[in-house]
Amino acid sequence: MTLPFFYIPEYTPSQKEIVLDEDTSRNIVPVLRMTEGEKLNLTDGKGNLITAEIADAHKKHCSVKIIDSLFTTHDSRKVTIAISLLKNNSRFEWFLEKATEIGVSAIVPLICERTEKQKFRYDRMKGIYISAMLQSQQTWLPVLHDPKQFGHLAIEQFDDQQKFIAHCEESGTKNTLSTIKPLNHSIILIGPEGDFSKQEIELALQNNFIPVSLGETRLRSETAGIVAATLLCHI
């Protein structure tokens, strides 16, 4: 039987015991009704998988003793999805959850010329993608960046990365992303409802982003982000 899986923000290999925070303790003791002697798994989202045993089943500050720990290496293929914030916040949250389950390395919320919503609740977003990491039984948490202006991101240097931009403009030649063999590190730009502006596309091309198509149909922004994540992480 798979052990229950929980998140801790920090871990050092020298630790013998951990006192869990109130939210995690409440989930373990009053909700799951776990008691002293029962085992569980923990991760810090930085590759550490920790097996522990409940020492004190306190509902507000449950303590566990470490039985074993294992450092798991990150998948060699690292994918960054830079995607516009969306007018419907629940759609962006859905993307964040699914991209985490797929296994992306980093997510950069973008503010583009046509981005309609610019509010970003980092704490809420972090809670969503931590839950997705635990649900998918992973030990690496994607890096969630603060929102960036498109123009600032487009001119940044991404050493040793393949750089892609997915847009809907008909002009110019675009490769189909599924036909490109991805390198070990890549970044792709996904635009807002209404797509990138012509000026944004031109800026990305000037900075060596490769224009790509995600298929024959026109996709919502969040769907495009998931298709790109799947192709770059797993194909």
N, C-alpha and C positions, 0 to 999 in steps of 0.2 A: 504494500500500500504506500502511495506517495505521501511523504510527510508534508504537513502544512508549511507554507513558504511565506516569510515575512522580510520586510526591509528595515535595515538600520543605516543611519547616515554615515557612521564612521566605524572602522574596525582596524585593530592592529593585531598582528599574529601573537603578540605576547599576552594578550588578554586571556584570562581563565574564566571570567564571569562577566556577563553583560546585564545591566538593568535596562529594560525596554521602556520606551516612552508610554505615556498614558493611552494614546490611541491604539497602539499595538497591543498593550496589555489588556485593554478592554476587549479587543477582538479575540485574543487568546483565551481569556478566563471567563468573563460573563457570556460572550457570544458562542464560542466554540466549546466552552465548558471543559477546557483542558486542565489537568491537575499535575501536581508534583510527580516527577518521574517520566512524564510523557516527553517524547522527542519532537523536534521541529527543525526546519531549515531556515537559515538567515542568509541574506546577501547585502553587501554595501553598494551594489551596483557598479563596483570597480573590479569585478572578476572573482571576488572571494565567495566561496560557498561554504557555509558554516553549519555543521550539525551540532545541535545543543539539546540539553535536557533541562526541563523546568525544575528550578530549585525552590522557588517561592512563588506560588500562584496567586500573587496579589493583583487585584483587579485594576490598580492604577500604576503600579511599578513592579511588574513581574520580572523576576530575575532568572537567568538561565546560566548553566555552566557549560563551557565549551567541551565537546567530546572530540570533534575532529574539524579540520578546515582544509580546504583545497582551493588553490588558485587556478582558475580556468582561463586559458588564453582567449583573446578576442579573435573572432573570425578575421582572417587576413584581408578580406575585402571590406573596405570602409567606405560607406556611402553617406554623403551629406545631401539632404533635401532642403533647398531654400525655397520657401513657398509663401505666397502672399497671405496675409491675414484676410479673413473672409467676412462678408456682411453678416452671415448667419454663423454665430460663434459655435453652435453645436456641430456644424460641419467641420470646422477646424479641429475641434476636440476629437471628433471621430477620426479624422486623418491622423492626429497625433497618436491616438490609441493604436490604430492599425499599423502605422509605420513602425512603432515600437515593437509590436508583435512580429513584424516581418524581420526586424533586426538592423534597422539603420543605425549609423554611428552618431549622427548629429542632425538636428533640425534647426533651421534658421528662419524665423518668421520675417517676412519681407513687407516693407511699406513701399508700394509702387505708386505711380501716378494715378492709377484707377482703383487703388485700394480704398474701399468705402469705410471699413471699420478699422480703427487704429488702437482700440483699447486691448490690453493684453494682461490678463490676470495670471501672473507667473505661478503663484502658489497653487491655484486651482489646476493649471496645466501640469504642474509637476506631480500633483496627486494622481492625475489621470494616467500619466505615462509611467509612474511607479507601479500603479495597479496593473497596467498592461504588461510590464516586465515580469511581475510576479505571476500573473495569470499564464504567461507563456513560458514560465520556468526558465528564465534567463538570469544571468549574473552580471550582465553589462547594461548599464542604463545609458541611453543616448544623451549626448550633450544637448541641452536645450538652451539656445542662445536668446538673449534679449532681442527684440525686434530691431532690424537694421534697414536703413534707407537703401533702396535698390541701387542708386548711384554709387554709394559708398562700397557696397558689396561687390559690384561689378568690376571695380577697378582694383580690388584687393588681389594680391598675389597668392595663388594656390599652388605651391610648388609640388611637383610630381603628381598632380591630379589631372584627370580628364575633366574638362569643363564643358557642360552641356546647357543649352537653353531650349526649352520646349515652348514653342509659340504657334499661333494659328495663322500667321500671315502667309499668303500664297506665294509672294515673291521670293526668289532665291531658291537655292537647292537645299533640301533637308534630307538627312539620312534617317532611316527608321531605326529607332534605338535598339530594337530587338535584334538587329543585324550587326550591331557593333560589339566587338569583344571588349568587355570592360576591364580596365586595369584594377589594381588593388585599392586604388583610392580615387573616388570621383565625386563631383558635385553637379547637381542639376538645378536649374532655376525654373520654377513653376509660377505662372502669373495669376492675377486675380480674375474675378468675373469681368469679362470684357477684354481680357488678354493684356499683355504688355503693350505699351505705346511704341510707335515706330522709333522714337528717339531712344527708348530703353533697349529695344532689340539691337539698334545700331551700336549703342555703347557696349553691349555685351559682345557683339561680333568684333568690334575694335579691340577688345581685350581677350580675344582668342577663345571665346565660348563657341562651341560647335552647335549649330541649329539642328534640332532633331524633331522627328514626328513620333508620337506614341501609338499610332495606328490610324485606321481609316475613319473612325468616328470622332466627333468633337466631344470632349470629356469635360465634366465639371472640374474645377481646380483641385478639389480634394481627391477626386477619382484619378486625375492625372498624376497627383503625387503618389498615390498607392501603386499605380501601374509602373511609374518610374522606379519606385523603391523595389518592387518585385523584380523587374528586369535587371536592375543594377546589382541587387543583392544575391540573386539566385539563378539567373540565366547564364 
